[in-house]
Amino acid sequence: MNSKQLYVLLAVVLSACSGTQQPQLNPAAVQAIAETTPMPVAGDAADDPAIWINYANPGGSLLVGTNKKAGLSVFSLDGRLLNHFDVGRINNVDIRQGFPLGADTVDLVAGSNRTDNTVLVMTIDSAGMLRPVLKTPIQSALEEVYGFCLYHELKSNRFFAIVNGKSGEVEQWELLDAGNGQIEGRLARAFAVNGQPEGCVADDELGFLYLGEEDRGLWKFDASPEGSKEGILVDTVGKGRLVADVEGVALWYGLNGQGYLVVSSQGNNTYAVYERQGNNRYLGSFQITDGDLVDGVAETDGIEATSVPLGTAFPLGIFVAQDGFNTDRGTDANQNFKIVDWQKIALALQLPE
């Protein structure tokens, strides 16, 4: 039994013995189709992935993953490392495409930089090259930046960077064209939750911000800076489908406001799936188990998903998860990211496409 299998067994036992948990779920099992090159450093290094879509060549789309000890890595869809950028201890990362800059548009990669407590903003191109674009650093007032996501408010075509800290505070920065091909940030609002948040994702179409409070549950807020600072709890730790820590949060966009919201339930190594629309009805959970070529996943931090067809290999898009206990042919290896065909998740949970 390798360390990952031992960890998963221990997590199941502890969850079953907890007085706050309901009887165990029966999560569907799926397998990853690919995995990224492991982090070059050992220990807790990989954390959060993001997906850049190559609309001209969907099969040439890219993954950007955080190495929270050493920067950002760019991978192909088959997991090969293409580039690495030593830009600081980036904890969480997100991508938005089509930011209007001068007479052109650019694609943004942004994240929480714990080296200097700033919001990092760069551009990305089809070769996976990242380039700095900020006129001046976006300096956070948080004690330590932690979780992060981007939001594109479609009705106003405004772009925002949303960063949170371990004490519960959240800052929302509007990203603005500063001229000369540069971007600047303006603080648009600040609010807080009671506990420690990290994972977050914004629904650009419906205008909601989802924020995971690690030991409590999943929050839903108005994503507009002019909106309410009061959130509602979509789901809470202790009902059996979320086991602390609540970590990464991702969206799979369907048509006409439909789709799926996915949450990493780190305490039982599963992923809870909810409807994107309405009151986010819970639909079921899945886990990523060992396959013939790629090992399963345990203790996931960040996740990401896309519904954009990425060539014939991924007709319904992909789901990407950080693997906290990576193994290679049964031998412990450095952390990495696993890539799952979304079609496998849809079939396993019988989700409408």
N, C-alpha and C positions, 0 to 999 in steps of 0.2 A: 504494500500500500504506500503510494507516494504522499507527499505533504499535502497536495491538493485534496486527494480523496479523504485523508484524515481530517482536514479542515472541514470539508463538507459534512462528514459524519458528525463531527463535534457540533457544528451549527445546528443540525437537525435535532440532536439530542437536547441541546440547550434551549432551543425554541419550544420543543415539546414539553420540557420541564417547567417552562415559565408559566407562572400563574396568570399572566396578563394575556396569554395567547389562546386563541380558539383552536380547535382541532386542526391538524395540518391540512393545507390545501392539497389538491392533487394536480400539480402543475403539468402542463403538456411539455413534452421533451422535443427539442429541436437541436440540430447540429450545425456548427459553423461550417462554411464552405471554404473559408480562407482565414489567414491570420497574418498580422504584420510582423516584420522583423522585430525581435525583442529589443527592449531598451538597452543601450550600451552600458548602463550602470545597474547594479543590483539594488535590491530593496524596493521601497515604495516610490516608484518613479513615474510610471505611466498613470494618467488620471482621466483625461477627458478628450473625446474625439469630435471632429466636425467634418462635414462633407462639402466639398466644392464640386458643383455640377458643371461639366463641360457640355454645354448644350449643342455645340457643333459636332462633338464626338462623345456621346454619353459613356461609351466604354473607356474613354480616357479621363473620366472624372477622378478626383483625388481625395484622399483622406489627410486631414491635419490632426495630429495628436500631440498632447502636451507631455513633455518630459519635465515634470515639475522640479527636477533638480538641475535642468540644463537647457530649457527652451522649447522649441517647436520642431516636430519632425513631419515631413510630407511623404506620403506613401501612395503607391498605385493601388488599384482595386484588387490586385492579387497579393497585396501586402508588402511589395518590395519597397525598401527605403530609397527615396529619390533624393531628398535634401534634408539637411538639418541646420537649424539656425539657433545660435547661442544668443538668445535675446532676454535671458533672465529666467527666474523660476516661475514659469507660467502654470498656474493651477488649473484654470478652466479656459476653454476656447470656444468661439462661435464664428460663424460665417454668414454674411449677407452679401448678395450680389446686386449689381446695378445701382451703386451709390453715385448720384450726380456730382461730378467734380469738374468744374469749368464747363467746357463744351462737350465733355465726354462722360462716360460712366466707368467706374472701377468696381472691383470685387474686394470686399473687406474681410480680413482675418483679424479678430480682436480677442483679447483675453485679460485675465487678472494677473498682474506681474507682482509677485511677492518679494522680488529683489529690492524694488524701490517704492512699493506701495502705489503703483500707478495702473492705469488702464492702457494696455498696449494696443495700438491700431496700426495695421500694415495692409498692403495690397497683395493680391495673389494673381499669378497669371497661369496659363495653361501648361507651362513647364514646371509649375510648382515652386516658382521663385517668389519669395516674400520680400517686400521692400517697405521701409518706414515711410510714414506719410503724415505724421503729426507735426504741426508747426511748433507747439510747445507741449511738454508732458501733461497728461491728464492726471493730476495729483489728487488722490483720494484722501478724504478726511477720516476714513475708517481706520481703526487701530491696525488691522491687517486685512488686505483684500483677500477674498477667498473664492466664492462662487461667481459665475459670470454667464451672461447671455446677451444677445443682440435682439433688437426689435425694430422692424420696419413698419411704421404706421401707414398703411396703404392709402387711406383717405386723404392724408396730408402730405404723403411722400416724405415724412420725416424719419430719420434713423436715430436710434438710441442705443447706448451701451448701459447695461444694468449690472451692477457689481454689488456683492454683499460681503459682510464680514462675520467672523465667528460669534460676535456678541449680538447678532440679530439685525444690525442696521443694513439698510439697502439704499444705494444711491443710483439715480437714473440720470445719465448724461446725454444731452442731445449732441449729435455729431454734425458739424457744420463745415461748409466750404470756406476755407480761410484764404483762398486765392493762391496763385502760383503753384497749383497742384498739391496744396496741403490741406489738412483737416485740423479743426480745433474742437474742443469739447466745452459745453456749457451745462452746468448743473441745473437740471430741470425740476427735480423733486427728491425728497428723502423720506423714508418711513422705516418701520422696524417690525420684526416679529419677536416673540418672547425668547425663543431658544436659538440654537445654532443652525443657520441655513447653509446650503451650498448649491446643489443642483437647481437650475432654473431653465425655463424655455418660454418664449413668447409666441403667441399665435398671431401672426401678422394679419390674417384675414378677419378673425373674430374679435381681435383686440383684447386678449387676455394674457396675463402673466401668471405662470405656474411656478411655485417656489417650494422646494422641499425643505422642511424643518426636520433635521435629522432624527430626533427622538420623539417627534409628535405626529407628523403627517405631511400631507400635501395641501398647500394653500393655492387659492385662485384669486387674483387681483385684477382690477381694471389696469390695462397696460399703458393707458394714456397718462401723461404727467398731470393732466387736468382732471383726471378721474379720482375716485375715492381711494383713500389709503387703507380702508378697511377691507380685509380679505375674508373669504369663506373657506372652511376646511372641506376639501373634496373627499378625503379619506384620512383615517387616523391610524397610527400604530396601535396594535392591540386587538384588531378585528380578525387577525389571521392572515390577511392578504398583504399587509405591510409590516415588516419586522425591522426595527432599527438596526442600522441606520438607513433612513430614507436618503438616497443619493441622487444619481442622475435622473433627468427628466427629458423626454423627447416627444416629438410629434410626427405622426404620419398623416399627411394631408390627403383627404379624399375630396370628391367633388361636392359642390353645393353645401359647404360647411361641415361635411361629414369627415370621418377619419378616426384616428386613434391617438390616445395619450398613453405613453409608456413610462413607468417609474421603476427604477432599480431598488428592489427591496434587498438590501445587502445582508441583513441578518439571516435570511433563509435562502440566499443565492437564487432568487427568482426575480421575474419582471412582471409587474402588474399592468394589465391593459384596461383602459377605460375608453368610453366613447369620447370623441373630441367635442361633440355637440351637446347642447342641453345641459343637464346636471352631471355630466361625466359618469354615466352609469358604468359600474364595474362589469367587465366581460370575462375575465379569467386571467390566469397567470401561466407563464412558461419558464423553463429553465434551459440553459445551453449545456448539453451533456457531451460526453466523449464521442467523437466520430472515428471513422477509419483513419483519417489523415490529420484531423485537427482535434486537440483536446478540448474539454469542456471549460466552463468559466466559473470562477468562485470569487466572492467578495468584490463585486463590481462597484466602481466609483461612477465614472461618467459614461453616458450612452448617447447615441444619435441615431436618427432614422431619416429616410427620404422615401417618398412615393414616386419619384421620377424614375422611369424605366432607364436602367443603366446598361443598355445593350441587351443582347439575347440572353446573357447569363443571369440578369436580374430584371425580369419584366415588370415586377412590382416594386422595384427599389430594394434597399438593404436596411439592415439594422446592425449597428456597430456597438460593441461593448468592451470596456476595459476589463482585462483579466488580472485580478490581483494575485492569482496563484497559477502562473503559466507553467506548463510542463512540456517537454519535448521527448517523445518516445518513453514516457515514464520518468524522465529525469527532470529535476527542478531546473527552471530556466528563468531569465529575467522577465519582468512583466511585459505584456503587449496588448494588442487590440484584436478582437475576434470579429469576423464579418459573416453575417447570416443573411441568406436570401429571404426577403420578407414573405415571399410566397409560401415558404415552409411554415412561418409563424401563422399566416392566415389560414392555412390548411389545418394546422395542429389545433388551433382554437376555433375553427369553423367561423372565421370572420368574413363578413361580406366584403367583396373587393371594391 
